[in-house]
Structures are given as C-alpha cells and as structure tokens.
Amino acid sequence: MFKPIFHYTDKIVRDLTQIAAARELVLNSPFIPKWEVSLRREAIIRSAHSSTAIEGNRLSLEQVSDLAHGREIMATRKDKQEVLNYLRVLESIDKLTDGKKFTEKNLLQIHKRVTQGTLENSSDCGSYRNRYVIVGNRLTGEVIFRPPANKDVPKLMVALIAWLSSPDAQALDPVIRAGIAHYEFVRIHPFIDGNGRTARVLAALVLYLSGFDTKQFFCLDDYYDSDRPAYYRVLQGVDQKTLDTTRWLEYFVEGVKISISAVKESVVRLSSERLRTTNKGQIALTERQMKIVEKAIRNNRIGIGEVSEMFKISRQAALKEINKLLVQGVVQLVGKGRGAYYVLA
C-alpha cells in the first residue's frame, strides 16, 4: 500500500485555515445564478489555457475562450485539440467516475480523453507506457528526472488509486489529499505523454469528489502557469530517496489559497451588489437548470425547443423546467406564442 511521507508545517496549517474560511464564504454567498455560471465557465477556460500552456500549447487565453464558445480560430490542429480535450474533460468532471469511487479504469479513460487526437501513436492514449521515458530539458538535453521502470508502473498506480479510497487518505484534508495525488502521479509518470495535464485533472477531481470544489470555481492551473520554473523546481525538488513531499505540499496548498482568495474577492464584490438589491438570499439551481442558464448566457437567449432538444424531453417538460426558473426570478419571458424566448432576468 502506498503511504505518503510528509509533515504539517506552520505554513501548511495556516494556509489550510485561510482556505477553509475563504471556501466557506464563497460557497455560502448569495450571488445570482448568472454569476455562478460565469465564475465556473471562467475557471474552466482559464484552467484549460494554463494547463496546456505549461506543456507548450501556444494558444492565448482569448483563443481558448473562443474555442470554448464554439468559434473558429487560426491555430495548429494539435494545439486546438489539446485545449478542446481539456475543456471537455473539465466540463464533464461529474461524469469522470462511477459515483464517488475512483478506479484505474477511470484514470485510463481520463488520460485517453485528455490526449485523444494529439499523440503520434493513438494506442498510447489511455494506456500505460510501454517505452521508457525521461523528463529532461529539450534545449540542453539535461536529464531532470528518471521515473520508475515500465514494469513497475501498473502496480504503483494500483497502489496510488487504492490509497485514494483508503480511510487514511479520506481522513486527510482534501487539499492535502489532492496535492499528494498530484505529486505521486507525476513521480510515477505512467504515460508516454500527457502526464502533467492528467495529473492536474486528477487533483481537480480529488477536490471535486471530496465536495471541496463542487461548483468548479477555483483555477489552480493559473498558479502553476504564473511561474512555470517554480512549479517544476518544487516537483523536482522532492528527495527521491525519502520521497518527503512536505515542501511540495507547502507549494500546492499555497496555490489553492491564492486561487480561492481570488474567487473570494470576486464573490464578495458580486454578493454585496446582490444584497443591495434583494434579500432573497442564495438561489439553488439543479444541474439541469444550470445547463439551461449556461446556454442562455452563451446565446443571450433560450427557447422551449432548445431546452427540449438539450435534454431529449417533451416541450411540456421543457416548459416546466423554464417555469421553475421564471418563479425563481432567474429568467424572464420575451414575446408570445411559438416565437417567445427567455433571457436572464
């Protein structure tokens, strides 16, 4: 069984305390659904940009945003595909596992989705490496890190995945658990390519499954991308004889703190504006209602027919969903008859 080695430092404890306070404020703030969807969408777009940029993708944040909204851009096929893959994985994070249990099959499927259409050999997508790889500086040829042998990868991954579901792991703060999973995955380096992106999805998924970031507001990848040398330096700084990840966890936890603090600042501002105009409090939406609102934001409007098509339901059932949003004051009707449509209130 995998057993992580680390100890709590004053910095880790202090940052975890600040994270808990900021998270509580974010998740209980009375902002309207439009802001919730916008925060989630913005975080996913920034994550897709940052995580792929770390590994050499050349698309700008604006280009990634255009792709996310279905617009055409001028870029290489590989760059576009990497970003689209990452966007789709984050957008469907609630469907990456069977319930809350994370399995080896889930991991292989995540890697396949992250790398599909971007690797030279398609058979490498979703399959552990069968050729030895090293992590090095492409410019100087310097070997930075030598991962475990190919034959050791399956058993190391099984041990990591088993640990994630173990009582020992579940007893840890979700942020610590995610940080450990991120590092150990990178250390094992189980795939020919796409290890960094898959590791960052894994960390996000651990936080999501633990209930830490169910609304996907936090963008940790921005923190890594803001100082890539520091990200790699801390990863590579773990002593391979002791595998003590304390210093890495200090860095990882600080990143979560910075990310959630940025969201908190936005939420405080938006919530104060909300509270000046209404005393309804927070509006809770179902996943289906969130998707309706998301589409209304993207297209500036939505009709009954579109809702019916989205969920493969009757027009009557679609009208029922829209009426719930009407009652909550989330959308308002424009026009009459078959040409009527709905906009955000």
C-alpha positions in Angstrom: 0.0 0.0 0.0 1.2 3.5 -0.9 2.0 5.6 2.2 2.8 9.3 1.6 5.6 10.9 3.7 5.1 14.5 4.8 4.6 16.5 8.0 2.4 19.5 8.8 4.3 22.8 9.0 3.1 26.1 10.4 2.7 27.4 6.9 0.6 24.4 5.7 -1.7 24.7 8.8 -2.0 28.5 8.4 -2.8 28.2 4.7 -5.4 25.5 5.2 -7.1 27.6 7.8 -7.3 30.5 5.4 -8.6 28.2 2.6 -11.4 26.9 4.8 -12.5 30.4 5.7 -12.4 31.6 2.1 -14.2 28.5 0.8 -17.0 28.9 3.4 -17.6 32.4 2.3 -17.6 31.5 -1.5 -19.9 28.6 -1.2 -22.4 30.5 1.0 -22.5 33.8 -0.7 -25.9 34.9 -2.2 -24.8 35.6 -5.7 -27.3 35.1 -8.5 -27.0 32.0 -10.8 -25.7 34.1 -13.7 -22.6 34.9 -11.6 -22.2 31.3 -10.5 -22.2 30.1 -14.1 -19.9 32.8 -15.2 -17.4 32.0 -12.4 -17.5 28.3 -13.3 -17.1 29.0 -17.0 -14.2 31.4 -16.5 -12.4 29.0 -14.2 -12.7 26.1 -16.7 -11.5 28.3 -19.6 -8.5 29.6 -17.6 -7.7 26.1 -16.4 -7.7 24.8 -20.0 -5.4 27.6 -21.1 -3.0 27.4 -18.2 -2.7 23.6 -18.0 -2.0 23.2 -21.7 0.3 26.3 -21.9 2.5 24.7 -19.2 3.3 21.9 -21.6 3.9 24.2 -24.6 0.5 24.9 -26.1 0.6 28.2 -27.9 -3.0 29.4 -27.8 -3.7 32.6 -26.0 -6.4 32.9 -23.3 -8.6 34.7 -25.8 -8.2 31.9 -28.4 -9.1 29.3 -25.7 -12.2 31.3 -24.8 -13.2 31.5 -28.5 -12.8 27.7 -28.8 -14.9 27.2 -25.6 -17.7 29.3 -27.2 -17.6 27.3 -30.4 -15.8 29.9 -32.5 -13.2 29.2 -35.2 -9.6 30.3 -34.6 -6.3 30.2 -36.6 -4.1 27.6 -34.9 -2.5 24.2 -35.4 -4.8 21.2 -35.2 -2.8 19.8 -32.3 -2.9 23.0 -30.2 -6.7 23.2 -30.8 -7.3 19.6 -30.0 -5.3 19.7 -26.7 -7.4 22.6 -25.5 -10.7 21.2 -26.6 -9.9 17.9 -24.9 -9.1 19.6 -21.6 -12.2 21.8 -21.8 -14.4 18.8 -22.4 -12.9 16.8 -19.5 -13.3 19.7 -17.0 -16.9 20.4 -18.3 -17.8 16.7 -17.6 -15.9 16.3 -14.3 -19.1 14.9 -12.7 -19.1 12.1 -15.2 -15.4 11.0 -14.9 -16.1 8.4 -12.2 -18.7 5.9 -11.1 -20.1 7.8 -8.2 -17.5 8.9 -5.7 -15.3 5.8 -6.2 -12.2 6.4 -8.4 -10.9 3.4 -10.3 -8.0 2.6 -12.5 -10.4 2.3 -15.4 -11.5 5.9 -14.7 -7.9 7.1 -14.8 -7.1 5.4 -18.1 -10.3 6.9 -19.6 -9.3 10.4 -18.4 -5.9 10.1 -20.0 -7.5 8.9 -23.2 -9.8 11.9 -23.3 -7.1 14.4 -22.4 -4.7 13.1 -25.2 -7.1 11.9 -27.9 -6.0 13.0 -31.3 -2.8 14.6 -30.0 -0.3 11.7 -29.7 1.8 10.2 -32.5 0.6 6.7 -31.7 -3.1 6.6 -30.9 -2.5 3.3 -29.0 -0.7 5.4 -26.3 -4.0 7.2 -25.4 -5.3 5.6 -22.2 -2.5 3.0 -22.0 0.4 2.9 -19.6 3.8 3.5 -21.2 5.5 0.5 -22.8 8.6 2.5 -23.7 10.9 4.2 -21.1 10.8 7.9 -20.9 12.8 10.5 -19.1 12.0 14.0 -18.1 14.5 16.4 -19.4 15.3 19.9 -20.8 14.7 19.8 -24.5 17.1 22.6 -25.2 20.1 21.4 -23.2 19.5 17.7 -23.2 19.9 17.7 -19.4 18.1 14.8 -17.7 15.9 16.3 -14.9 14.1 13.2 -13.6 14.1 9.4 -14.3 10.7 7.9 -13.5 10.2 4.3 -12.4 10.7 1.4 -14.9 7.8 0.5 -17.2 7.2 -2.8 -15.4 6.6 -1.0 -12.1 4.0 1.4 -13.4 0.9 -0.7 -13.1 1.5 -1.8 -9.5 2.5 1.8 -8.5 -0.7 3.2 -10.0 -2.9 0.5 -8.4 -1.3 1.4 -5.0 -1.9 5.1 -5.5 -5.6 4.6 -6.6 -6.2 2.2 -3.6 -4.7 4.7 -1.3 -7.1 7.5 -2.6 -10.0 5.4 -1.4 -8.5 4.3 1.9 -9.6 5.5 5.3 -6.1 7.1 5.8 -6.5 9.2 2.7 -10.1 10.1 3.5 -9.1 11.3 6.9 -6.8 13.9 5.4 -7.8 17.4 4.4 -9.0 17.3 0.7 -6.3 19.8 -0.3 -3.5 17.6 1.2 -5.0 14.6 -0.5 -5.2 16.3 -3.9 -1.6 17.6 -3.5 -0.3 14.1 -2.7 -2.1 12.5 -5.6 -0.7 15.2 -8.0 2.9 14.6 -6.9 2.8 10.8 -6.8 1.2 10.7 -10.2 3.9 12.9 -11.7 6.6 10.9 -10.0 5.3 7.6 -11.5 4.9 9.3 -14.9 2.7 6.4 -16.1 2.1 7.6 -19.7 4.2 8.3 -22.7 2.8 11.9 -22.8 0.1 14.0 -21.2 1.2 13.2 -17.6 1.1 16.8 -16.5 -2.4 17.5 -17.8 -3.7 14.2 -16.4 -2.1 14.9 -13.0 -3.8 18.3 -12.8 -7.2 16.8 -13.8 -6.7 14.2 -11.1 -6.0 16.9 -8.5 -9.1 18.8 -9.6 -11.1 15.6 -9.5 -10.0 14.7 -6.0 -11.1 18.2 -4.8 -14.4 17.8 -6.7 -15.2 14.3 -5.3 -14.4 15.4 -1.8 -17.0 18.2 -2.1 -14.3 20.9 -1.8 -14.9 22.4 -5.3 -18.3 21.1 -6.4 -19.1 24.3 -8.3 -15.7 24.4 -10.0 -14.9 28.0 -9.1 -11.2 27.5 -8.4 -8.4 27.6 -11.0 -5.3 26.2 -9.6 -3.6 25.8 -13.0 -3.2 29.6 -13.2 -0.9 29.4 -10.2 1.4 26.8 -11.8 1.4 28.7 -15.1 2.2 32.0 -13.5 5.7 30.7 -12.6 6.4 27.5 -14.5 10.1 27.2 -13.4 8.9 27.3 -9.8 6.3 24.6 -10.5 8.9 22.3 -12.0 11.5 23.2 -9.4 9.3 22.2 -6.5 8.2 19.0 -8.2 11.8 18.0 -9.0 13.0 19.1 -5.5 11.4 16.2 -3.7 14.2 13.9 -2.4 13.8 10.6 -4.4 15.4 8.6 -1.5 13.0 9.8 1.2 10.0 10.9 -1.0 9.2 13.5 1.7 6.6 15.8 0.0 6.4 18.4 2.7 7.9 21.2 0.6 5.7 20.3 -2.4 2.6 20.3 -0.2 3.6 23.8 1.1 3.7 25.0 -2.5 0.5 23.2 -3.5 -1.5 24.4 -0.5 -0.4 27.9 -1.1 -1.6 27.7 -4.7 -5.0 26.6 -3.5 -5.1 29.5 -1.1 -4.2 32.0 -3.8 -6.7 30.6 -6.2 -9.6 30.6 -3.7 -8.7 34.0 -2.4 -9.1 35.4 -5.9 -12.5 33.9 -6.2 -13.4 35.2 -2.8 -12.6 38.7 -3.8 -14.9 38.4 -6.8 -17.7 36.9 -4.8 -17.5 39.5 -2.0 -17.9 42.2 -4.6 -20.7 40.5 -6.5 -22.5 39.4 -3.4 -22.5 42.9 -2.0 -24.1 44.2 -5.2 -26.7 41.4 -5.0 -27.5 42.2 -1.3 -28.1 45.9 -2.1 -30.9 44.9 -4.5 -32.6 41.9 -2.9 -33.0 39.9 0.3 -33.9 36.6 -1.3 -30.6 35.0 -0.4 -28.8 32.4 -2.4 -30.7 30.7 -5.3 -30.1 27.0 -5.6 -30.2 25.5 -9.1 -30.3 21.9 -10.2 -27.7 20.7 -12.7 -30.2 20.8 -15.5 -31.2 24.3 -14.6 -27.5 25.3 -14.5 -27.1 24.0 -18.1 -30.2 26.0 -19.2 -28.7 29.1 -17.7 -25.3 28.4 -19.2 -26.8 28.2 -22.7 -28.9 31.3 -22.2 -25.7 33.1 -21.3 -23.8 31.8 -24.3 -26.6 32.7 -26.8 -28.1 35.6 -24.9 -31.5 33.8 -25.0 -33.0 30.3 -25.0 -36.3 28.9 -26.3 -38.5 26.0 -25.2 -37.5 24.0 -28.3 -33.8 24.3 -27.4 -34.4 23.1 -23.8 -36.5 20.2 -25.2 -33.6 19.2 -27.6 -30.9 19.6 -24.9 -32.4 17.0 -22.6 -34.4 15.0 -25.1 -37.6 15.8 -23.3 -41.1 16.9 -24.4 -41.9 20.6 -24.9 -44.3 20.3 -21.9 -41.4 19.0 -19.7 -39.1 21.7 -21.0 -41.7 24.4 -20.2 -41.9 23.0 -16.7 -38.1 23.5 -16.3 -38.3 27.0 -17.6 -41.2 27.9 -15.4 -39.1 26.9 -12.3 -36.5 29.5 -13.4 -39.3 32.0 -14.0 -40.6 31.6 -10.5 -37.1 32.0 -9.0 -36.7 35.2 -11.0 -33.7 33.8 -12.9 -35.2 34.3 -16.4 -37.9 36.4 -18.0 -40.2 35.8 -21.0 -39.8 37.9 -24.1 -42.5 37.7 -26.8 -45.6 35.5 -27.2 -46.5 32.2 -28.9 -44.1 30.0 -30.8 -41.6 32.8 -31.2 -41.3 33.5 -27.5 -37.9 33.1 -25.8 -36.3 33.6 -22.4 -33.4 35.8 -21.3 -31.7 36.1 -17.9 -33.6 38.4 -15.6 
